[in-house]
Amino acid sequence: MSARIMRKIGNLMPSLDDIFRYFWGVWKMMLGRKDGLDHLDISAEGFWSSFYAIAIALPPMFAGWVAYAANLTAGREEAGLRFAIVTRAAFVDIAAWIVPLVVIGLIAKRIGIAKRYAAFVIATNWGSALISWIFAPITLLQLFFPGRTDVATLFAFIMFGISIVLSYRLTFIALQRPHAYAAPFFACIFFGSLFLTVLLQNLLGIGFEPHAY
């Protein structure tokens, strides 16, 4: 039974060509092109396989967690403490990725997006993975050149603002609803995820307070 389940999970794993195709699709959506949806697998299998995007995003996300832990520990070489922070940061980020999608799924019918929910989740998953990789150079700058924090922070804020615009366009095209609906929907998702992130960070004791560790 377990072997059968593992085979099914393995069958859902997208190929490298599929991953690049999905990235190309969500990138086109981020540029405001509706035909980007045609590059995504909008099916039951495509829905579940889109969560492999979390695994695809793990390398840049892991680098971000390590950089975050280094900032919190003020550069001190304390492997055990850093590992604990990295583990908690990973839990926070993955929860902030998945929980909003689950909540939306529970209320999708009530808010009138039941028919677009799968497309939204698929696009969001692959879009989030792509944005994680786009942020990778900034994360590496923070990680390997800690003395350049001002430059890295400036670029991070600029990229953060750009990512909000790109993510909104992605959401707008995935939902296929007017801006009057998509804008408040996106705002709720964005601020909800931000609130969840800050809440979990504080509950787990990793709120950003440099030199506090």
FENGI-V228796 format. One record per pair of residues at least 12 apart in sequence whose ideal C-beta (glycine too) atoms are under 10 Angstrom apart, sorted by sequence separation. I is the first residue (numbers start at 0). J is the second residue. D is the distance in whole Angstrom. If there is no record, write none. Layout:
BEGIN
i/j/d
I/J/D
I/J/D
END
This chain:
BEGIN
i/j/d
23/35/8
24/36/7
26/38/9
68/80/8
69/81/7
72/84/7
104/116/6
107/119/9
139/151/9
140/152/10
170/182/9
24/37/7
25/38/8
68/81/4
71/84/6
103/116/7
104/117/10
107/120/10
137/150/9
138/151/8
141/154/9
168/181/9
171/184/9
21/35/10
24/38/3
25/39/7
67/81/10
68/82/8
70/84/10
137/151/6
140/154/7
141/155/8
167/181/7
170/184/7
171/185/8
23/38/6
24/39/5
68/83/8
69/84/9
104/119/10
136/151/10
137/152/9
140/155/9
167/182/8
170/185/5
22/38/9
23/39/10
24/40/9
65/81/8
68/84/4
69/85/10
100/116/9
103/119/7
104/120/8
137/153/10
169/185/9
20/37/10
21/38/7
64/81/9
65/82/10
67/84/7
68/85/5
71/88/9
103/120/8
137/154/5
138/155/9
167/184/10
168/185/10
20/38/5
21/39/6
67/85/8
68/86/9
136/154/8
137/155/5
167/185/5
170/188/7
19/38/10
20/39/8
21/40/8
65/84/9
66/85/10
68/87/9
100/119/8
101/120/10
137/156/10
166/185/7
167/186/9
170/189/9
20/40/9
64/84/8
65/85/6
67/87/10
68/88/7
100/120/5
103/123/9
134/154/9
137/157/9
17/38/10
64/85/4
67/88/5
134/155/8
137/158/6
167/188/10
17/39/10
63/85/10
64/86/8
66/88/10
136/158/9
137/159/9
163/185/9
166/188/9
167/189/8
17/40/7
64/87/9
65/88/9
100/123/7
166/189/8
21/45/9
61/85/8
64/88/4
67/91/10
99/123/9
100/124/8
134/158/6
63/88/8
64/89/6
67/92/10
133/158/7
134/159/9
63/89/10
64/90/10
163/189/7
13/40/8
21/48/9
25/52/9
61/88/9
64/91/9
96/123/9
97/124/9
100/127/10
17/45/9
21/49/8
60/88/9
61/89/8
64/92/7
96/124/8
130/158/9
133/161/9
134/162/8
60/89/7
63/92/8
130/159/10
133/162/7
21/51/10
22/52/9
13/44/10
17/48/8
21/52/8
61/92/10
96/127/6
130/161/9
131/162/10
13/45/9
57/89/9
60/92/6
96/128/10
130/162/5
133/165/9
11/44/6
18/51/8
22/55/9
60/93/8
129/162/10
130/163/10
10/44/8
11/45/9
17/51/10
18/52/8
21/55/9
11/46/10
13/48/5
96/131/10
127/162/10
130/165/7
11/47/5
12/48/7
13/49/8
56/92/9
57/93/9
60/96/9
126/162/9
129/165/9
130/166/7
7/44/10
11/48/4
18/55/6
56/93/10
10/48/9
11/49/9
13/51/6
8/47/9
11/50/9
12/51/6
13/52/9
53/92/9
92/131/9
126/165/8
127/166/8
130/169/9
7/47/9
8/48/9
11/51/7
53/93/7
56/96/9
126/166/6
129/169/9
12/54/9
13/55/9
126/168/10
127/169/9
8/51/9
53/96/6
123/166/8
126/169/5
52/96/9
53/97/8
122/166/10
125/169/9
126/170/9
50/96/9
123/169/7
50/97/8
122/169/6
123/170/7
126/173/9
122/170/8
50/100/9
119/169/9
122/172/8
123/173/7
49/100/10
119/170/7
122/173/4
121/173/8
122/174/9
119/172/10
120/173/9
118/172/9
119/173/5
118/173/5
119/174/6
117/173/9
118/174/8
119/175/10
116/173/10
118/175/8
115/173/7
116/174/9
115/174/5
114/174/10
115/175/6
112/173/9
114/175/9
115/176/7
148/209/10
112/174/6
111/174/10
112/175/9
112/176/7
111/176/8
119/184/9
123/188/9
60/127/10
49/117/9
56/124/9
60/128/9
63/131/8
112/180/9
52/121/9
55/124/9
56/125/10
59/128/9
62/131/10
111/180/8
119/188/10
46/116/9
47/117/10
50/120/9
55/125/8
110/180/9
46/117/5
49/120/6
50/121/9
52/123/9
53/124/7
56/127/7
57/128/9
59/130/9
60/131/6
63/134/7
66/137/9
67/138/9
70/141/8
74/145/6
45/117/8
46/118/9
49/121/4
52/124/4
55/127/10
56/128/4
59/131/5
60/132/10
62/134/9
63/135/9
66/138/6
69/141/8
70/142/10
73/145/10
112/184/8
45/118/9
47/120/10
48/121/9
49/122/8
51/124/8
52/125/5
55/128/5
56/129/8
58/131/8
59/132/5
62/135/7
65/138/9
66/139/8
69/142/7
111/184/10
41/115/10
43/117/8
46/120/6
47/121/10
49/123/8
50/124/6
51/125/9
52/126/8
53/127/8
54/128/9
55/129/9
56/130/8
57/131/9
58/132/8
59/133/9
60/134/9
63/137/9
64/138/9
66/140/9
67/141/9
110/184/8
42/117/8
45/120/10
46/121/6
49/124/4
52/127/7
53/128/7
56/131/4
59/134/6
60/135/9
62/137/10
63/138/5
66/141/4
67/142/10
70/145/8
41/117/6
45/121/6
48/124/9
49/125/6
52/128/4
55/131/8
56/132/7
59/135/4
62/138/5
63/139/10
65/141/9
66/142/4
69/145/7
41/118/5
48/125/10
49/126/10
51/128/9
52/129/9
55/132/8
58/135/8
59/136/9
61/138/9
62/139/6
65/142/6
66/143/9
110/187/10
39/117/10
46/124/9
49/127/10
53/131/9
56/134/10
59/137/10
60/138/9
63/141/8
70/148/8
39/118/7
41/120/10
42/121/9
49/128/9
52/131/9
56/135/10
59/138/6
62/141/9
63/142/9
66/145/9
41/121/6
45/125/10
58/138/10
59/139/9
62/142/6
40/121/7
41/122/9
62/143/10
103/184/9
36/118/7
39/121/5
39/122/6
103/187/9
36/121/9
39/124/10
40/125/10
66/151/9
102/187/10
103/188/7
36/122/7
39/125/7
102/188/9
35/122/8
38/125/9
39/126/10
99/187/9
100/188/9
103/191/9
99/188/6
102/191/8
99/189/9
35/126/10
99/191/6
100/192/10
29/122/9
98/191/9
99/192/5
102/195/10
28/122/6
98/192/8
25/121/9
95/191/9
96/192/8
99/195/7
24/121/9
25/122/6
28/125/9
29/126/7
95/192/5
98/195/6
24/122/8
25/123/9
28/126/7
94/192/10
95/193/8
25/124/9
26/125/9
95/194/9
96/195/10
21/121/8
25/125/5
26/126/8
29/129/8
95/195/5
96/196/10
21/122/9
24/125/7
25/126/4
29/130/9
94/195/7
95/196/5
98/199/9
23/125/10
24/126/9
25/127/9
94/196/8
95/197/10
21/124/9
22/125/7
25/128/8
26/129/6
95/198/10
21/125/4
22/126/9
25/129/6
29/133/10
91/195/8
92/196/8
94/198/10
95/199/7
20/125/10
21/126/9
24/129/10
25/130/9
91/196/6
94/199/6
95/200/10
22/128/8
23/129/9
91/197/9
18/125/8
21/128/8
22/129/5
26/133/10
91/198/9
92/199/9
21/129/8
88/196/10
91/199/4
92/200/10
90/199/7
91/200/6
18/128/8
22/132/8
91/201/10
18/129/10
88/199/10
91/202/9
13/125/9
87/199/8
88/200/8
91/203/7
87/200/8
90/203/7
91/205/7
87/202/9
88/203/8
90/205/10
87/203/4
86/203/9
87/204/7
88/205/6
87/205/5
84/203/9
86/205/10
83/203/9
84/204/9
85/205/10
83/204/9
84/205/5
83/205/9
84/212/8
83/212/10
81/212/9
29/161/10
41/173/10
80/212/6
29/162/9
31/164/10
35/168/10
67/200/10
71/204/10
31/165/10
35/169/8
39/173/9
71/205/7
29/164/8
30/165/8
71/206/9
74/209/10
75/210/9
77/212/8
29/165/4
32/168/9
36/172/7
71/207/7
73/209/6
74/210/10
28/165/9
29/166/7
31/168/5
35/172/7
36/173/7
68/205/8
70/207/7
71/208/7
72/209/9
73/210/5
75/212/8
28/166/10
29/167/9
30/168/7
31/169/9
33/171/10
34/172/9
35/173/9
67/205/8
70/208/10
71/209/7
72/210/9
73/211/8
26/165/9
29/168/5
30/169/10
33/172/5
36/175/9
70/209/6
71/210/8
72/211/9
73/212/7
25/165/9
28/168/6
29/169/5
31/171/8
32/172/8
33/173/10
67/207/8
70/210/9
71/211/7
72/212/5
25/166/10
27/168/10
28/169/5
29/170/10
31/172/7
64/205/10
71/212/5
27/169/10
28/170/9
30/172/10
33/175/8
70/212/10
25/168/10
26/169/9
28/171/9
29/172/9
25/169/6
28/172/5
68/212/9
24/169/10
27/172/9
28/173/7
25/172/9
25/173/9
END
